Amino acid sequence: MFEYQLTIQSAKNPGRPIQGSCRMGKAGRDWKQVYEIYGVENWWSVVALFVQAAIFAALSVFLLAFFEPLSVSLHSRFPAIPAPILRLAAGVMGSVAGLTAGFLFADAAHSLHTSAALRWAMAQRVVAMVSDWSTVRTALDLGCGRGILLNAVALQLKKEGSAGCVVGLALRGNTVAATLRAAVTEGVQEYVTCRQGDPRRLPFAGNYFDVVVSGRFMHTVVGVEERGRVLGEAVRVMREGGVGVVWDDDRVLVAEYAERLTGMGMEEVRVAEGMVVAFRKPVGGGATQRVGVVVAPKEYDYLSVSTG
């Protein structure tokens, strides 16, 4: 069980600080349901790891089961080598095969867990960083992927009875339909929309979103300067007093985000447990960084498009 707390600023009431907290222990949701909705990311890699692990496990069992005959066979082929050394070699091969199988099984299990279960748990943590969702009318999920964090935000908006909407920015257009189907399955389609776009040139006007979130996306942007541009765009489209929460799984990159945001003049930049960076855009402008192209309002009328 762990707990963390963060003081941030209300997006609608900049003068009032709010508290974001999260307590997580046992999973609050059936993980089978999570996998049924969102599937397994890069499932072929997980399958390949399990297959390799099974092969090495079978090899280890074979060497253990036929240790004596194998030792005799090796001694007959290499009579110049003392029998104890050959027995040791056979034992080492069996041990190495067993250890390799164990590591591969562990890697496969870790990949399976982080594919959806961990992402769902961390999505709840990201959402919990903003406690006053009742004031949120517009939110952006930068790099929405399969929609795990996107739908977590939408579920929170639904819980609050909000009339708000969360927009998911997808890198590839062929993933948008699947993301919207997941929203329908979660029962939050009226709160969700999704579109393709370049995170380095966000197709939104400045000072538009109350909240901007991102989960395990920033590390896919290659290059320090490019990641800086993406962060700058996230800041640009965020309203003054708005809140940003970025989760990634690389401590070095998380430190980079915090340093970059501090350099942009963001306030209350914090790194919370679980490699989550939260910050607030100051009121009064001046500290924001404009990157990319501002799109006219008429070009994002997709916000009202039904996702059903």
Beta strands, then each sheet from edge to edge (+ up, - down):
strand 1: 2-9
strand 2: 17-24
strand 3: 138-142
strand 4: 165-170
strand 5: 192-196
strand 6: 209-215
strand 7: 238-247
strand 8: 267-272
strand 9: 276-280
sheet 1: 1+ 2-
sheet 2: 5+ 4+ 3+ 6+ 7+ 9- 8+
end
